[in-house]
């Protein structure tokens, strides 16, 4: 293996990203999935995300005045909050990342916004 060429060709990716990819590939293999399965899942998710109506920023962060994004929570293991929250306003400013949790769902908030 030509390590210098590999490092040059893959310079856009950090060492941590390389580790993440290897972990991901190992998980795929362990559970019997293929890269094609992952691509199919990603394509499906991409279509799902792009088919959703685009919501305008309707709420500014009280800390930094950046737009906040409304997201669902407590819908998967990755979004657990250990409380009864159904949505969160998340600041889009990566230096701020203020989060305001809500007991109303995204749909309830958007429906109220439309009235």
VOVEX-9029 format. One record per residue: residue in one letter; x, y, z of N, C-alpha, C, CB in turn. Coordinates in nm, 3 decimals. Glycine has a CB too. Example, Ala and Ser with C-alpha at 12.3 -4.5 7.8 and 13.67 -1.06 7.14 Angstrom:
2
+----+---------+---------+---------+---------+---------+---------+---------+---------+---------+---------+---------+---------+
: aa :    n_c1 :    n_c2 :    n_c3 :   ca_c1 :   ca_c2 :   ca_c3 :    c_c1 :    c_c2 :    c_c3 :   cb_c1 :   cb_c2 :   cb_c3 :
+----+---------+---------+---------+---------+---------+---------+---------+---------+---------+---------+---------+---------+
:  a :   1.319 :  -0.569 :   0.780 :   1.230 :  -0.450 :   0.780 :   1.320 :  -0.330 :   0.780 :   1.131 :  -0.447 :   0.905 :
:  s :   1.285 :  -0.225 :   0.708 :   1.367 :  -0.106 :   0.714 :   1.290 :   0.003 :   0.787 :   1.408 :  -0.060 :   0.572 :
+----+---------+---------+---------+---------+---------+---------+---------+---------+---------+---------+---------+---------+
***
This chain:
115
+----+---------+---------+---------+---------+---------+---------+---------+---------+---------+---------+---------+---------+
: aa :    n_c1 :    n_c2 :    n_c3 :   ca_c1 :   ca_c2 :   ca_c3 :    c_c1 :    c_c2 :    c_c3 :   cb_c1 :   cb_c2 :   cb_c3 :
+----+---------+---------+---------+---------+---------+---------+---------+---------+---------+---------+---------+---------+
:  x :   0.085 :  -0.119 :   0.000 :   0.000 :   0.000 :   0.000 :   0.089 :   0.124 :   0.000 :  -0.096 :   0.000 :   0.123 :
:  x :   0.054 :   0.219 :  -0.085 :   0.126 :   0.345 :  -0.091 :   0.058 :   0.442 :   0.005 :   0.129 :   0.402 :  -0.238 :
:  x :   0.111 :   0.452 :   0.126 :   0.049 :   0.533 :   0.232 :   0.046 :   0.680 :   0.195 :   0.122 :   0.514 :   0.364 :
:  x :   0.154 :   0.730 :   0.136 :   0.157 :   0.872 :   0.099 :   0.047 :   0.905 :  -0.002 :   0.295 :   0.910 :   0.041 :
:  x :   0.028 :   0.818 :  -0.103 :  -0.076 :   0.840 :  -0.203 :  -0.214 :   0.830 :  -0.138 :  -0.064 :   0.738 :  -0.318 :
:  x :  -0.232 :   0.730 :  -0.052 :  -0.361 :   0.716 :   0.018 :  -0.392 :   0.842 :   0.097 :  -0.358 :   0.593 :   0.112 :
:  x :  -0.296 :   0.890 :   0.176 :  -0.318 :   1.010 :   0.258 :  -0.347 :   1.132 :   0.170 :  -0.196 :   1.037 :   0.346 :
:  x :  -0.280 :   1.142 :   0.055 :  -0.304 :   1.255 :  -0.035 :  -0.444 :   1.245 :  -0.096 :  -0.197 :   1.259 :  -0.147 :
:  x :  -0.479 :   1.125 :  -0.146 :  -0.609 :   1.107 :  -0.209 :  -0.725 :   1.124 :  -0.111 :  -0.617 :   0.969 :  -0.274 :
:  x :  -0.704 :   1.090 :   0.014 :  -0.810 :   1.092 :   0.114 :  -0.794 :   1.207 :   0.214 :  -0.813 :   0.959 :   0.189 :
:  x :  -0.718 :   1.309 :   0.175 :  -0.687 :   1.420 :   0.265 :  -0.812 :   1.497 :   0.311 :  -0.592 :   1.516 :   0.198 :
:  x :  -0.922 :   1.486 :   0.239 :  -1.044 :   1.558 :   0.277 :  -1.107 :   1.500 :   0.403 :  -1.145 :   1.554 :   0.163 :
:  x :  -1.063 :   1.380 :   0.444 :  -1.123 :   1.312 :   0.557 :  -1.026 :   1.305 :   0.674 :  -1.167 :   1.171 :   0.518 :
:  x :  -1.076 :   1.340 :   0.792 :  -0.994 :   1.335 :   0.913 :  -0.972 :   1.190 :   0.955 :  -1.061 :   1.415 :   1.028 :
:  x :  -0.877 :   1.170 :   1.043 :  -0.851 :   1.036 :   1.097 :  -0.976 :   0.982 :   1.166 :  -0.732 :   1.039 :   1.197 :
:  x :  -1.045 :   1.069 :   1.239 :  -1.168 :   1.028 :   1.307 :  -1.274 :   0.983 :   1.210 :  -1.221 :   1.141 :   1.391 :
:  x :  -1.285 :   1.051 :   1.095 :  -1.383 :   1.012 :   0.992 :  -1.349 :   0.874 :   0.938 :  -1.388 :   1.116 :   0.877 :
:  x :  -1.218 :   0.848 :   0.916 :  -1.177 :   0.715 :   0.871 :  -1.217 :   0.608 :   0.973 :  -1.023 :   0.711 :   0.846 :
:  x :  -1.199 :   0.638 :   1.101 :  -1.238 :   0.544 :   1.204 :  -1.389 :   0.521 :   1.203 :  -1.193 :   0.593 :   1.342 :
:  x :  -1.465 :   0.629 :   1.185 :  -1.611 :   0.616 :   1.180 :  -1.654 :   0.526 :   1.064 :  -1.677 :   0.755 :   1.167 :
:  x :  -1.590 :   0.544 :   0.949 :  -1.624 :   0.462 :   0.832 :  -1.595 :   0.315 :   0.860 :  -1.547 :   0.510 :   0.708 :
:  x :  -1.480 :   0.287 :   0.919 :  -1.448 :   0.148 :   0.949 :  -1.547 :   0.088 :   1.049 :  -1.305 :   0.138 :   1.005 :
:  x :  -1.585 :   0.165 :   1.149 :  -1.684 :   0.118 :   1.245 :  -1.816 :   0.089 :   1.174 :  -1.705 :   0.221 :   1.358 :
:  x :  -1.858 :   0.180 :   1.087 :  -1.982 :   0.163 :   1.012 :  -1.975 :   0.037 :   0.926 :  -2.009 :   0.286 :   0.923 :
:  x :  -1.866 :   0.020 :   0.852 :  -1.852 :  -0.097 :   0.766 :  -1.850 :  -0.227 :   0.847 :  -1.724 :  -0.087 :   0.682 :
:  x :  -1.786 :  -0.224 :   0.963 :  -1.786 :  -0.342 :   1.050 :  -1.927 :  -0.375 :   1.100 :  -1.693 :  -0.319 :   1.169 :
:  x :  -2.006 :  -0.272 :   1.133 :  -2.144 :  -0.294 :   1.177 :  -2.228 :  -0.352 :   1.064 :  -2.207 :  -0.162 :   1.226 :
:  x :  -2.212 :  -0.298 :   0.943 :  -2.284 :  -0.353 :   0.828 :  -2.254 :  -0.502 :   0.813 :  -2.246 :  -0.277 :   0.699 :
:  x :  -2.126 :  -0.534 :   0.815 :  -2.085 :  -0.673 :   0.796 :  -2.136 :  -0.762 :   0.909 :  -1.933 :  -0.681 :   0.787 :
:  x :  -2.126 :  -0.716 :   1.033 :  -2.168 :  -0.794 :   1.149 :  -2.316 :  -0.831 :   1.141 :  -2.140 :  -0.716 :   1.278 :
:  x :  -2.399 :  -0.736 :   1.097 :  -2.543 :  -0.761 :   1.092 :  -2.589 :  -0.814 :   0.956 :  -2.617 :  -0.633 :   1.124 :
:  x :  -2.496 :  -0.837 :   0.865 :  -2.530 :  -0.899 :   0.737 :  -2.582 :  -0.803 :   0.632 :  -2.631 :  -1.003 :   0.761 :
:  x :  -2.554 :  -0.676 :   0.646 :  -2.597 :  -0.577 :   0.547 :  -2.483 :  -0.549 :   0.451 :  -2.644 :  -0.446 :   0.616 :
:  x :  -2.516 :  -0.490 :   0.338 :  -2.415 :  -0.458 :   0.238 :  -2.408 :  -0.306 :   0.219 :  -2.446 :  -0.528 :   0.103 :
:  x :  -2.306 :  -0.262 :   0.149 :  -2.294 :  -0.120 :   0.117 :  -2.411 :  -0.079 :   0.028 :  -2.159 :  -0.089 :   0.046 :
:  x :  -2.455 :  -0.169 :  -0.060 :  -2.571 :  -0.140 :  -0.145 :  -2.696 :  -0.119 :  -0.061 :  -2.594 :  -0.255 :  -0.247 :
:  x :  -2.713 :  -0.198 :   0.047 :  -2.826 :  -0.178 :   0.138 :  -2.819 :  -0.039 :   0.201 :  -2.826 :  -0.287 :   0.249 :
:  x :  -2.700 :   0.002 :   0.242 :  -2.683 :   0.134 :   0.303 :  -2.715 :   0.244 :   0.202 :  -2.540 :   0.151 :   0.356 :
:  x :  -2.669 :   0.227 :   0.078 :  -2.699 :   0.326 :  -0.026 :  -2.849 :   0.336 :  -0.050 :  -2.627 :   0.289 :  -0.158 :
:  x :  -2.917 :   0.221 :  -0.054 :  -3.062 :   0.220 :  -0.075 :  -3.133 :   0.292 :   0.040 :  -3.114 :   0.075 :  -0.088 :
:  x :  -3.089 :   0.266 :   0.163 :  -3.149 :   0.331 :   0.279 :  -3.126 :   0.482 :   0.273 :  -3.090 :   0.273 :   0.410 :
:  x :  -3.004 :   0.522 :   0.238 :  -2.972 :   0.665 :   0.229 :  -3.056 :   0.732 :   0.120 :  -2.822 :   0.685 :   0.199 :
:  x :  -3.068 :   0.667 :   0.006 :  -3.151 :   0.724 :  -0.102 :  -3.295 :   0.741 :  -0.056 :  -3.145 :   0.635 :  -0.227 :
:  x :  -3.348 :   0.642 :   0.014 :  -3.485 :   0.651 :   0.065 :  -3.501 :   0.764 :   0.164 :  -3.525 :   0.521 :   0.130 :
:  x :  -3.406 :   0.777 :   0.257 :  -3.411 :   0.886 :   0.356 :  -3.399 :   1.021 :   0.287 :  -3.300 :   0.869 :   0.462 :
:  x :  -3.310 :   1.030 :   0.188 :  -3.291 :   1.156 :   0.116 :  -3.421 :   1.199 :   0.048 :  -3.178 :   1.143 :   0.012 :
:  x :  -3.489 :   1.102 :  -0.016 :  -3.617 :   1.132 :  -0.081 :  -3.720 :   1.175 :   0.022 :  -3.667 :   1.010 :  -0.160 :
:  x :  -3.722 :   1.106 :   0.136 :  -3.817 :   1.140 :   0.243 :  -3.791 :   1.282 :   0.293 :  -3.806 :   1.040 :   0.359 :
:  x :  -3.666 :   1.316 :   0.314 :  -3.632 :   1.449 :   0.365 :  -3.661 :   1.559 :   0.264 :  -3.486 :   1.453 :   0.406 :
:  x :  -3.635 :   1.532 :   0.136 :  -3.657 :   1.635 :   0.036 :  -3.805 :   1.648 :  -0.001 :  -3.576 :   1.605 :  -0.089 :
:  x :  -3.885 :   1.547 :   0.032 :  -4.028 :   1.556 :   0.001 :  -4.105 :   1.631 :   0.109 :  -4.086 :   1.418 :  -0.017 :
:  x :  -4.043 :   1.653 :   0.223 :  -4.109 :   1.727 :   0.330 :  -4.121 :   1.873 :   0.291 :  -4.032 :   1.712 :   0.463 :
:  x :  -4.230 :   1.938 :   0.330 :  -4.241 :   2.080 :   0.299 :  -4.132 :   2.159 :   0.373 :  -4.381 :   2.134 :   0.337 :
:  x :  -4.075 :   2.255 :   0.304 :  -3.971 :   2.338 :   0.365 :  -4.038 :   2.434 :   0.461 :  -3.888 :   2.414 :   0.257 :
:  x :  -3.990 :   2.436 :   0.583 :  -4.048 :   2.528 :   0.680 :  -3.956 :   2.649 :   0.696 :  -4.070 :   2.458 :   0.816 :
:  x :  -4.015 :   2.762 :   0.697 :  -3.938 :   2.885 :   0.713 :  -3.896 :   2.899 :   0.858 :  -4.019 :   3.008 :   0.667 :
:  x :  -3.785 :   2.967 :   0.878 :  -3.743 :   2.997 :   1.015 :  -3.846 :   3.090 :   1.076 :  -3.600 :   3.059 :   1.018 :
:  x :  -3.911 :   3.043 :   1.180 :  -4.018 :   3.122 :   1.241 :  -3.979 :   3.166 :   1.382 :  -4.148 :   3.042 :   1.244 :
:  x :  -3.863 :   3.123 :   1.425 :  -3.824 :   3.152 :   1.561 :  -3.676 :   3.184 :   1.563 :  -3.858 :   3.034 :   1.656 :
:  x :  -3.640 :   3.293 :   1.624 :  -3.498 :   3.332 :   1.635 :  -3.447 :   3.294 :   1.773 :  -3.479 :   3.486 :   1.610 :
:  x :  -3.322 :   3.254 :   1.778 :  -3.260 :   3.215 :   1.904 :  -3.256 :   3.334 :   1.999 :  -3.118 :   3.160 :   1.879 :
:  x :  -3.305 :   3.316 :   2.121 :  -3.302 :   3.427 :   2.215 :  -3.159 :   3.463 :   2.259 :  -3.385 :   3.394 :   2.336 :
:  x :  -3.065 :   3.371 :   2.240 :  -2.927 :   3.397 :   2.282 :  -2.845 :   3.468 :   2.175 :  -2.860 :   3.268 :   2.320 :
:  x :  -2.860 :   3.426 :   2.047 :  -2.772 :   3.481 :   1.942 :  -2.848 :   3.537 :   1.822 :  -2.677 :   3.375 :   1.895 :
:  x :  -2.979 :   3.525 :   1.821 :  -3.065 :   3.576 :   1.714 :  -3.054 :   3.500 :   1.581 :  -3.033 :   3.720 :   1.690 :
:  x :  -2.987 :   3.385 :   1.580 :  -2.982 :   3.301 :   1.460 :  -3.115 :   3.228 :   1.445 :  -2.863 :   3.199 :   1.467 :
:  x :  -3.148 :   3.183 :   1.324 :  -3.271 :   3.106 :   1.307 :  -3.263 :   2.975 :   1.385 :  -3.297 :   3.078 :   1.158 :
:  x :  -3.377 :   2.930 :   1.433 :  -3.383 :   2.802 :   1.503 :  -3.460 :   2.703 :   1.416 :  -3.449 :   2.817 :   1.643 :
:  x :  -3.420 :   2.577 :   1.424 :  -3.482 :   2.470 :   1.347 :  -3.571 :   2.388 :   1.439 :  -3.375 :   2.381 :   1.278 :
:  x :  -3.689 :   2.355 :   1.394 :  -3.783 :   2.276 :   1.472 :  -3.767 :   2.129 :   1.436 :  -3.929 :   2.323 :   1.449 :
:  x :  -3.735 :   2.045 :   1.536 :  -3.709 :   1.903 :   1.513 :  -3.791 :   1.817 :   1.607 :  -3.560 :   1.873 :   1.530 :
:  x :  -3.821 :   1.695 :   1.563 :  -3.889 :   1.598 :   1.648 :  -3.789 :   1.537 :   1.746 :  -3.957 :   1.487 :   1.563 :
:  x :  -3.837 :   1.505 :   1.867 :  -3.754 :   1.433 :   1.965 :  -3.835 :   1.317 :   2.022 :  -3.705 :   1.529 :   2.078 :
:  x :  -3.764 :   1.227 :   2.089 :  -3.822 :   1.108 :   2.150 :  -3.894 :   1.019 :   2.048 :  -3.921 :   1.148 :   2.260 :
:  x :  -3.837 :   1.013 :   1.927 :  -3.896 :   0.929 :   1.822 :  -3.804 :   0.812 :   1.785 :  -3.926 :   1.013 :   1.698 :
:  x :  -3.680 :   0.814 :   1.835 :  -3.586 :   0.706 :   1.808 :  -3.484 :   0.705 :   1.922 :  -3.515 :   0.722 :   1.667 :
:  x :  -3.405 :   0.600 :   1.934 :  -3.304 :   0.598 :   2.041 :  -3.208 :   0.717 :   2.035 :  -3.224 :   0.469 :   2.033 :
:  x :  -3.182 :   0.769 :   1.916 :  -3.088 :   0.881 :   1.902 :  -3.147 :   1.015 :   1.945 :  -3.041 :   0.891 :   1.759 :
:  x :  -3.279 :   1.022 :   1.959 :  -3.342 :   1.151 :   1.991 :  -3.406 :   1.154 :   2.129 :  -3.447 :   1.183 :   1.887 :
:  x :  -3.368 :   1.061 :   2.216 :  -3.428 :   1.052 :   2.350 :  -3.384 :   1.170 :   2.437 :  -3.390 :   0.920 :   2.417 :
:  x :  -3.479 :   1.224 :   2.513 :  -3.450 :   1.336 :   2.602 :  -3.475 :   1.302 :   2.748 :  -3.533 :   1.456 :   2.562 :
:  x :  -3.527 :   1.183 :   2.775 :  -3.560 :   1.139 :   2.911 :  -3.664 :   1.228 :   2.977 :  -3.435 :   1.137 :   2.996 :
:  x :  -3.751 :   1.287 :   2.897 :  -3.865 :   1.361 :   2.948 :  -3.979 :   1.347 :   2.848 :  -3.830 :   1.513 :   2.973 :
:  x :  -4.084 :   1.422 :   2.863 :  -4.201 :   1.408 :   2.776 :  -4.199 :   1.501 :   2.655 :  -4.328 :   1.433 :   2.856 :
:  x :  -4.085 :   1.560 :   2.625 :  -4.075 :   1.651 :   2.511 :  -4.111 :   1.580 :   2.381 :  -3.934 :   1.710 :   2.501 :
:  x :  -4.175 :   1.656 :   2.292 :  -4.211 :   1.602 :   2.161 :  -4.136 :   1.672 :   2.048 :  -4.360 :   1.614 :   2.138 :
:  x :  -4.079 :   1.790 :   2.077 :  -4.004 :   1.863 :   1.975 :  -3.902 :   1.954 :   2.043 :  -4.100 :   1.945 :   1.884 :
:  x :  -3.813 :   2.008 :   1.961 :  -3.712 :   2.099 :   2.012 :  -3.683 :   2.206 :   1.908 :  -3.582 :   2.022 :   2.050 :
:  x :  -3.670 :   2.329 :   1.953 :  -3.616 :   2.436 :   1.870 :  -3.466 :   2.432 :   1.892 :  -3.679 :   2.579 :   1.906 :
:  x :  -3.389 :   2.410 :   1.784 :  -3.244 :   2.400 :   1.794 :  -3.180 :   2.513 :   1.715 :  -3.194 :   2.262 :   1.744 :
:  x :  -3.094 :   2.589 :   1.780 :  -3.026 :   2.699 :   1.714 :  -2.936 :   2.645 :   1.603 :  -2.943 :   2.782 :   1.815 :
:  x :  -2.939 :   2.711 :   1.488 :  -2.858 :   2.668 :   1.374 :  -2.714 :   2.717 :   1.382 :  -2.922 :   2.716 :   1.245 :
:  x :  -2.686 :   2.805 :   1.476 :  -2.551 :   2.856 :   1.496 :  -2.471 :   2.752 :   1.573 :  -2.551 :   2.994 :   1.571 :
:  x :  -2.372 :   2.690 :   1.508 :  -2.296 :   2.582 :   1.571 :  -2.218 :   2.627 :   1.694 :  -2.201 :   2.522 :   1.471 :
:  x :  -2.192 :   2.755 :   1.708 :  -2.123 :   2.805 :   1.827 :  -2.220 :   2.823 :   1.944 :  -2.053 :   2.937 :   1.796 :
:  x :  -2.348 :   2.833 :   1.914 :  -2.450 :   2.856 :   2.017 :  -2.520 :   2.724 :   2.054 :  -2.553 :   2.960 :   1.968 :
:  x :  -2.588 :   2.664 :   1.956 :  -2.660 :   2.536 :   1.972 :  -2.762 :   2.538 :   2.087 :  -2.560 :   2.425 :   1.995 :
:  x :  -2.822 :   2.653 :   2.112 :  -2.926 :   2.663 :   2.214 :  -3.039 :   2.568 :   2.177 :  -2.978 :   2.809 :   2.227 :
:  x :  -3.098 :   2.502 :   2.276 :  -3.208 :   2.409 :   2.252 :  -3.323 :   2.444 :   2.346 :  -3.163 :   2.262 :   2.271 :
:  x :  -3.443 :   2.454 :   2.289 :  -3.563 :   2.481 :   2.367 :  -3.661 :   2.366 :   2.340 :  -3.627 :   2.622 :   2.330 :
:  x :  -3.686 :   2.284 :   2.441 :  -3.771 :   2.166 :   2.427 :  -3.917 :   2.203 :   2.448 :  -3.728 :   2.057 :   2.526 :
:  x :  -4.005 :   2.132 :   2.373 :  -4.149 :   2.160 :   2.377 :  -4.227 :   2.033 :   2.407 :  -4.196 :   2.221 :   2.243 :
:  x :  -4.341 :   2.049 :   2.471 :  -4.432 :   1.937 :   2.493 :  -4.529 :   1.920 :   2.377 :  -4.510 :   1.957 :   2.622 :
:  x :  -4.525 :   2.010 :   2.280 :  -4.609 :   1.999 :   2.160 :  -4.525 :   1.939 :   2.048 :  -4.667 :   2.137 :   2.118 :
:  x :  -4.593 :   1.863 :   1.961 :  -4.524 :   1.802 :   1.848 :  -4.494 :   1.907 :   1.741 :  -4.608 :   1.686 :   1.788 :
:  x :  -4.409 :   1.872 :   1.648 :  -4.377 :   1.959 :   1.535 :  -4.506 :   1.993 :   1.460 :  -4.274 :   1.893 :   1.440 :
:  x :  -4.588 :   1.891 :   1.437 :  -4.712 :   1.912 :   1.364 :  -4.805 :   2.009 :   1.438 :  -4.783 :   1.778 :   1.342 :
:  x :  -4.815 :   1.994 :   1.570 :  -4.900 :   2.085 :   1.649 :  -4.850 :   2.229 :   1.640 :  -4.906 :   2.039 :   1.797 :
:  x :  -4.720 :   2.245 :   1.648 :  -4.661 :   2.380 :   1.642 :  -4.682 :   2.442 :   1.505 :  -4.511 :   2.376 :   1.675 :
:  x :  -4.658 :   2.364 :   1.398 :  -4.674 :   2.416 :   1.263 :  -4.821 :   2.445 :   1.232 :  -4.617 :   2.317 :   1.161 :
:  x :  -4.912 :   2.363 :   1.284 :  -5.055 :   2.385 :   1.263 :  -5.097 :   2.516 :   1.330 :  -5.138 :   2.266 :   1.317 :
:  x :  -5.048 :   2.537 :   1.452 :  -5.080 :   2.661 :   1.525 :  -5.023 :   2.780 :   1.450 :  -5.024 :   2.656 :   1.670 :
:  x :  -4.902 :   2.765 :   1.394 :  -4.836 :   2.872 :   1.318 :  -4.920 :   2.911 :   1.197 :  -4.695 :   2.829 :   1.273 :
:  x :  -4.986 :   2.812 :   1.134 :  -5.065 :   2.836 :   1.015 :  -5.196 :   2.908 :   1.041 :  -5.092 :   2.709 :   0.948 :
:  x :  -5.240 :   2.911 :   1.164 :  -5.369 :   2.976 :   1.197 :  -5.358 :   3.124 :   1.200 :  -5.422 :   2.927 :   1.330 :
+----+---------+---------+---------+---------+---------+---------+---------+---------+---------+---------+---------+---------+
***
